[in-house]
């Protein structure tokens, strides 16, 4: 027997690049109804809302009062906590874009509000749902990780202003490292560079996890082409994953002459943002802990701020 559930009424706050992507994906899902789009710019809000048959609002108060079951917050970081707490206190489940908030105190306020109101708070660390990352996670299951190296570089994005590469880019990789190792960063070392902006636009970050794994992140906005590469060394294999093409290569069986056998690992095609939303909906429907919890978001933010010396 098929059980038909009432579609969740979901709204999107922030109609910029990521907000538009969220709206597009939500409109394609069967289990939800995109009902409300919030942006302080009326033309922007109305344009996105009209594309998906939703209602446009231009104030946070109207968005909170829109009768939503769930909401996506894709506003600038500094607005995450105020809007998130208001939504959670109104009984609305929240998926907030990364980073969870601008400060640790704001992140904790969101976590406390979710707990007090028994609502789901999930953080949009979308790379967790990248098929290549999922493939690597499966491949190293049960193996002893030695080290992880991630390169995430590209050209300077003119849209960026209030954050640098650590908060915008490296926070993805901090989450990936925590996810793959099931461990927390105990030692943090960082070198930061400033070339085109007041915030850091290049960073070399090194970590030691509490289980002994060492990890390294190279990230910048000074490379003319985009690269996203994850490398994991374990006792028995070395895996290289291109997070853009989703190609994953495993090196194993080292020979006396130093050569290795290689094989390609299947990373099933899927849109990470869609999988993120499916995980959010699953947590709402089942009451299970969100795949990327508020606490995960807080830990990632704490490490990122340590890298910045804050």
SULTAZI-V420216 format. One record per run of one state. SS is the DSSP state (hx for helix, st for strand, lp for the rest). FROM is the first residue (numbers start at 1). LEN is the number of residues. If there is no record, write none. Layout:
ss:SS from:FROM len:LEN
ss:SS from:FROM len:LEN
//
This chain:
ss:lp from:1 len:7
ss:st from:8 len:6
ss:lp from:14 len:3
ss:hx from:17 len:12
ss:lp from:29 len:3
ss:st from:32 len:7
ss:lp from:39 len:3
ss:hx from:42 len:10
ss:lp from:52 len:3
ss:st from:55 len:3
ss:lp from:58 len:2
ss:hx from:60 len:5
ss:lp from:65 len:5
ss:st from:70 len:4
ss:lp from:74 len:3
ss:hx from:77 len:13
ss:lp from:90 len:3
ss:st from:93 len:5
ss:lp from:98 len:6
ss:hx from:104 len:14
ss:lp from:118 len:3
ss:st from:121 len:4
ss:lp from:125 len:1
ss:hx from:126 len:4
ss:lp from:130 len:1
ss:hx from:131 len:9
ss:lp from:140 len:5
ss:st from:145 len:9
ss:lp from:154 len:11
ss:hx from:165 len:17
ss:lp from:182 len:3
ss:st from:185 len:9
ss:lp from:194 len:8
ss:st from:202 len:8
ss:lp from:210 len:4
ss:st from:214 len:7
ss:lp from:221 len:6
ss:st from:227 len:8
ss:lp from:235 len:2
ss:st from:237 len:6
ss:lp from:243 len:5
ss:st from:248 len:5
ss:lp from:253 len:8
ss:st from:261 len:5
ss:lp from:266 len:6
ss:hx from:272 len:15
ss:lp from:287 len:6
ss:st from:293 len:1
ss:hx from:294 len:14
ss:lp from:308 len:3
//
